[in-house]
Amino acid sequence: MKVVKTISELRDSRRGLKEPVGFVPTMGFLHEGHLSLVRRSREECQSTVVSIFVNPTQFGPQEDLTRYPRDLPRDLAMLEKEGTDLVFVPEAGEIYPRGFQTYVQAEELTKRLEGALRPGHFRGVATVVTILLNIVQPQRAYCGQKDAQQSLVIKRMVQDLNLPLEIVACPTVREEDGLAMSSRNVYLNPQERKAASALSRGLFVAEKAFQDGERDGEQLRNIVRQTLKEEPLARIDYISCADLETLQELQRIERGALLSLAVFIGKTRLIDNVLLGVDSL
């Protein structure tokens, strides 16, 4: 496994990789969810590139950029064990050099859910992913369904800009109690960690109702809401049952839907989702 820090080093090393190349962009502090993406890339591609970059442009002024968990030696050891070919670990100045002023913005998809509550977040995501895709030039890039809106934004961006690659969204990886794996789970104290399982529990109860025939969007949102109200440490940011293409809230599900939520457990904001009526994004 080779580790590089600059764009020129990355491009030099990229030339020696066997095609097709799979790419997994991450912000580090890796967990089993990230590693599942690396394994999927390894299964489907001849070479796998991973980036580790805590992207400053997707964090708001009051968000956790400075305290976002980091452990590069641990991450590199995990990636080497998985057989990763090339790891890109740039500094912020390498991605955003002095005078940088060009950004990528997906319009309609970013007006709702996370985009409505975190202004500028998806502009930062779309911009950094575009930069990384241009540098790495993969045939496939892998992302997780846990960040469903992010995955949809990236897919739309790749389609609209005619970028020559496939975006592969992979299933959410969960802890034994159902909590979606996230680097931010490390913020939770033991009591909060136990309470956090309420997120997936609420989603799963609503998912079962859908499987049993419930198609009313508001009723499904209410099922999740009632489950979360049973957990004193949970503070709901939003609960959504939305169309998979537009992310507009649904009154009735006629095809597939994204049932998603954002919930504060203590000071930690967690997101999760399940797909209704479809197998993948």
Secondary structure, DSSP 8 states (H G I E B T S, - for coil): -EEE-SHHHHHHHHTTS-SSEEEEEE-SS--HHHHHHHHHHHHH-SEEEEEE---GGGS-TTSSTTTS---HHHHHHHHHHTT-SEEE---HHHHS-TT--------GGGSSTHHHHSTTHHHHHHHHHHHHHHHH--SEEEEEGGGHHHHHHHHHHHHHTT-SSEEEEE---B-TTS-B--GGGGG--HHHHHHTHHHHHHHHHHHHHHHTT--BHHHHHHHHHHHHHT-TTEEEEEEEEEETTT--B-SB-SS-EEEEEEEEETTEEEEEEEEES-S--
